[in-house]
């Protein structure tokens, strides 16, 4: 699977109610380099801060 396809799939996971954790579990190696964007997308969709930032 290409990086572009993984990115599309990760966005689909978030848009359908998934969490950054869901993306990390499905694409762990890709998530390591792209977590900021995934967390930001989740925050925009859900209008709140992702929980690890609350500390």
C-alpha positions as CSV (number, residue, x, y, z in Angstrom):
1,X,0.0,0.0,0.0
2,X,1.4,3.4,-0.9
3,X,1.8,6.3,1.5
4,X,-0.9,8.2,-0.3
5,X,-3.3,5.3,0.1
6,X,-2.4,4.9,3.8
7,X,-3.1,8.6,4.3
8,X,-6.5,8.3,2.6
9,X,-7.3,5.2,4.7
10,X,-6.2,6.9,7.9
11,X,-8.4,9.9,7.2
12,X,-11.3,7.6,6.5
13,X,-10.8,6.0,9.9
14,X,-10.9,9.3,11.6
15,X,-13.9,10.6,9.6
16,X,-15.9,7.5,10.4
17,X,-15.5,7.9,14.1
18,X,-12.1,6.3,14.7
19,X,-9.4,7.7,16.9
20,X,-5.7,8.4,16.4
21,X,-5.2,5.1,18.4
22,X,-7.2,3.3,15.8
23,X,-4.9,4.6,13.1
24,X,-1.8,3.7,15.1
25,X,-3.0,0.2,15.6
26,X,-3.7,-0.3,11.9
27,X,-0.6,1.5,10.5
28,X,2.0,1.8,13.3
29,X,5.1,2.5,11.2
30,X,3.3,5.1,9.2
31,X,1.8,6.7,12.3
32,X,5.2,7.3,13.8
33,X,6.0,9.9,11.1
34,X,2.4,11.3,10.6
35,X,0.8,11.4,14.1
36,X,0.6,15.2,14.3
37,X,-1.6,15.4,11.2
38,X,-3.8,12.5,12.4
39,X,-4.3,14.0,15.8
40,X,-5.0,17.4,14.3
41,X,-7.6,16.0,12.0
42,X,-9.3,14.2,14.9
43,X,-9.3,17.5,16.9
44,X,-10.9,19.4,14.1
45,X,-13.5,16.8,13.5
46,X,-14.3,16.4,17.2
47,X,-13.8,20.0,18.3
48,X,-11.8,19.1,21.3
49,X,-8.2,18.3,22.3
50,X,-6.9,14.8,22.0
51,X,-6.5,13.4,25.5
52,X,-2.7,13.0,25.6
53,X,-2.5,16.8,25.2
54,X,-4.6,17.4,28.4
55,X,-1.7,16.5,30.7
